């Protein structure tokens, strides 16, 4: 019988292909290089930029800075509760959905499980 994996035990880490920086207000901006044939075509024909800058909101920036390859999803959820309190509720559902979106768009990966 296959053992089910607990998503809260996953340890997220930022994709090393993307650089990021933080402004004075603590907002994270992720820099994505648009590579590939179709992106290059859009850059030439439609004057699209080679580098995209994706700014995260306050919650997303806080979570992004907590992903160090050592903290699990559960650990990060506790840090969010401490920092934002009831304002961030429902923490677990929102955080899991956020990580799924980041993973689907290849902004993060998972190091291992706890």
Steps between C-alpha positions, in 0.01 A plus 500: 500500500635840402557746784337841454729800521421789730539829313585679825824299524631620163797739507474768228796685353528778243592406144866599452430595136316813617662791677310716744546809710320685774409869511500728805143405592590128505322415173671228296538530123586183307686547170419252223695476175263422212678231300393273218391533142153647561625746759775613265246540221276711726800713598578575138152539355301634795781683680455288814773530764773239536480525879172497695477640852235339721424688821347300784259639757577526872399142584675355196816696573506378859452138390764533225759620753422207732579235235855409590503128420474415871150610603202281418164630380374445856784706649428784258129489588589550868719799412213653300264455796751672729558793263151565359267338756131471412553725199653203310229245579443233365879468498544137398260505204639827367861391545450161333327664203778761477768229494310304236487807275871571554585136427286484185673814368841354591588775747569245774596140544499266797826394660361196682253402762563530869 
